[in-house]
């Protein structure tokens, strides 16, 4: 099933009640539907983007709604919420479509602002045909719709020498504490019975990193997700206990699926391993406690991911960075464990989802370039590791810092019995710089994460 994604920019003025002058307003919006847009029907879309009001607001809107019904109801209605100068405002308005004035009725949007249900201002926005029409038309995409819940079902088919992982990382916005839930099934290469095990960890802003393990217990092959040793990880729900850790958390997907490796490698497991995110972003609500500390999670940002393959790479690094405003960066860099390939440079799989686009467009581009030319590069090390790369018109540099006091070291076994060591920090620091070529390299975007990046470095 395919959906529809497009972007729209509108400009205008707005005046708040009690204000003595009009203020310029700009909406940069992204609309996303779960079906192909059909103008003769009523279609509802999710709105995200940014609201800018001169001298008052430059804020994201996360949970907006767009009702597209130019024929059935003769209107296109916009509703969204944002924060302006500490106030939570709602914008509501619609284009009244009529055949007598088709251009004006499709490009003029009268709006009303509300605060706590009370009118707080009004304004008029316009779609600038001369500058915005071409980007609007070119922005239309009809992506495959991936059901996040469908990716939680176990993949293991009984083949020995395989491992399967469900993991979740998040950051509590109230305390800055990072949380890591790792659930794994290991099918030993010698054909012995598969077992389920995992661990849970907390990375407080101040204080010692804490963790506890659960399992191993026999794998019972549930139909949906992971179950074992009083721990459950299924679509939308994470529940469990281990030592003095307790958690009961609900998960809400906030973005499309993100395939860090090529999509085909997840559907057809031809590579040694593959990783993907059922939803590139998610928010979490619930309770997470350990020792005497209890976190009450509300809209905590993070993501769940899946891994399936033969085991760990010879060396690897990983990063999940929620960049804010709906932007996400996911990186996996690895050196193959297969003989003859260990001396090769790391393969880098980098996926930056910013706005309505994922860059590079194809996952293979960062790993293999063009016939080996232009591959992205990774420099392994601790406490700092880096990734750099470029395409024709863009280049990126990512620096990740994992301070020793905020990093947890764990040992475990791969299906072949080999020892693996991971060094994980759910409170890492990261700096991301994206540049674009306009006669010379010029800054396009940059992000700095202070203790909110999720990162790992490991080896066998």
Secondary structure, DSSP 8 states (H G I E B T S, - for coil): -B-EEEEEEEEEEEEETT-SS-EEEEEEEEEEESS---TTS-EEEEEEEEEEETTTEEEEEEEEEEEEETTTTSEEEEEEEEEETTEEEEEEEEEE--GGGHHHHHHEEEEEEEETTEEEEEEEEE--HHHHHHHHHHT-B--B---GGGGGS----S-SSEEEEEEEEEE-TTT--EEEEEEEEEE-TT----EEEEEEEEE-SSS--EEEEEEEEE----SSSEEETTEEEETTEEEEEETTEEEEEEEEE-S--B-SS-HHHHHS--SSEEEEBSSS-EEEEEEEEETTEEEEEEEEEEEEEEEEESS--SEEEEEEEEEETTEEEEEEEEE--STTTTTS--EEEEEEEETTEEESSSHHHHHHTBTTBT--EEE--SSEEEEEEE-SSEEEEEEEE--GGG-EEEEEE-TTS-EEEEEEEEEEEEEEEEEEESSSEEEEEEEEEEEEEEEEEEE-
